[in-house]
């Protein structure tokens, strides 16, 4: 009897080769030290087994036995609860709420600018300026603690670090007052887990 394609015995992540949202999930998995099967997918050409699991073929898509998740924030929170050590969210409700609100703002305001920059043309220059201004306005948040608004690495860092990693290739240069952001990035980039989270395409962004 054939096994349903929705049931996979190994934790599986369908991921793009270069995507902030996919990188975000891979960084959570690396921080947790979780073994999983990584299935690299060319965006716009979802394989049949992915479409069977997620009709929209969107990335990232996480499969844990008969559970299929394809909203990035939901995937990250599921992994943090499914594999509780080390925890990637603060214990107290106030700190968790602050981080969740920050992540929502970054997803809604910062990430669309990346898409505009990568599309090129005149709108890309405006998007670079807006992203640079948004980052510089957030410098106090990067200076407030060792990690973003938290003394320990959190799900917020798993979203922000992939973005900071891509700044050079996006043509977004930060002036001297943006050094706390660059220093923040380097602290995370030196972590072996960050290296494990990278695809070969993402490694090449800094080579």
N, C-alpha and C positions, 0 to 999 in steps of 0.2 A: 504493500500500500504506500503510495507516494506521500511524502510529508508535505504539508501545506507550506508554500513559500513564505507565509507570514510567521512561521515558527522557525527560529534559528537558535541553535543550541549555544552559539557563541555571541556575546555582545558585539554588535556590528554597527559601525558608523559609516554611512554613505556621505562622502565629503567632497567638496570641490578642492581643486589643487591650490587655489589661491583665493581665499575668501575670509574676511574678518570674522563672519559669523561661524563658519566651519572651524576656523582656527581657534575661536573662542571655546568651542566644545572640546576640541583636541587638547587645549591647554588645561581644561578642567580634568579630563581623563588622565593627563600626564601628572597633574598635581596630586591626584588620588592614587597614582601608581596602578591603575586598572589595566589589565590586559584585554585587548579587544581586536576585532578584525577591522582594518581600515580599508574601505572600498573607495578608491579614487574615481570620481565621475567627472566627465566633461560637461560643464554647464550647458544647458540647451539640448543635450543629447542623453537624457536619462536612460539607463539600461532597463530592459524589460522587468527584471526582478525588482528594481526600485519602484517602477510604476505600479507593479502589482501590490506593493506594500503601501505606497503613497501615490495616489492617482495623479496628483499635481506634479510629482517628480521633483519637489523642492528639496533644497539642501540647506543645512544638514538634515539627515533623517537618521534617527537612532532606533535600532531594533534590539529589544531585550526579550528573547523568547517570543511570546505572542503579543508583546507590547510594542507598538510603533508610535514614536513621537517625532514631530516635525516642526515644532515651534522652538526656536533656539533657547529662549528664556526658560521655557518649560523643561527642555532637555537638561539644561544646566542645573536647575533646581532639583530635578529628579535625581540626577547623578550625585548631587551633594547629599541628598537624603538616603539614596540607595547605598552609597559608600561613605559613611559618616566621618571617616578619619583620613586625612585631617579635615576638620570642618572648614568650609569656605564662606561661611557667613557668621557674623557675630552672634553671641548668645542673646543679648538684650534686644527687645523689640524695636526700641528707638533707633539703634544703630542699623538694624536690618532694614527698617523702613527708609532711612536716609540713603543707604546704598541702593536699594531697589529703585527709589525715585531718581537717583543719579543715573542708573543704568537705563531707565526709561527715557530720560532726557537725551542721553548719548545716542540711543537707537533712533530716536525721532529727529534729532537736530544735527548730529555729527555724521552718522553713517550715510545718509542720503548725499551729503557733500562728496564723499568718496566716489560714489557712483557718477556724480556729475563731473568730477575731475577726470576719472578714467574715460569718460565719453569724449573728452577733448573739446576743442573749439573755444570760443570766447566765454561761454558760461563756466568753463573750467577755471579760468583765471579768477572769476568772481568767487567761485566755490573755494579756491585755495585761500583767498583773502579771508573769507568768512570762517573757514576752519582754523586758520592761524589766530584770528581774533578770539574765537571761542576757546581755544586752548590757552591762550595767554590770560583770558579772563578767569580761567580755572586754576591758575598757578597757586593761589592760596590753598586750594583743596589738595594739591599735590604736596605742598609743604607742611600740611597739618599733621602728617604722620608718615611712618616709614613706607606704608603702602597707601592706596587711595582711600582716604577717610578712615583708615583702619590700621592698627599696629601689625596685623597679620594679613597675608595674602587672602583675597576674597574673590567672589564671583565677579565683582566689579573690575578687578585687575585682569581677570581672564578676558574681559571685553576690551579694556583700554589698551593693554600691552600689545595685542595684535595691530591695533590702529597706530600706536606710536612706532612700531616696527616698520610700518609702511610709509612713514612720513617722507623719508628721502626719495623713494621712488615716485611718490605723488608730487614731488616738487614743492613740498611745504617746509620751508626753512624757518626755524624759530630764532629770534634775536636773543641777545644775552639774557634778557629777563625770563626767557623760556628755559633756561638751563635746569631748573628743578624738574621739569618734565623729562628732559633728556637723561638726567641722572636717575630718575625714577625708572625709566625704561631700561637703562643699563643694569640696574640692580636685578630686574626680573630676567633680562636676557642672559645673564650669567648663570642663572639657575639651570641645572641639567634637565629639569622637567620642561623648560621652555624649548630647549634644543630638540627634545623628543617630540614636541608638538608640531614641529615644522615639517612641511613637505619639502621635497627638493626644489620645487618652484619658489617656495617662500624663502628658503635659505638663499637662493640666488638673488633675492631682492637686496641683500646686504653684501654681496660679494663684488 
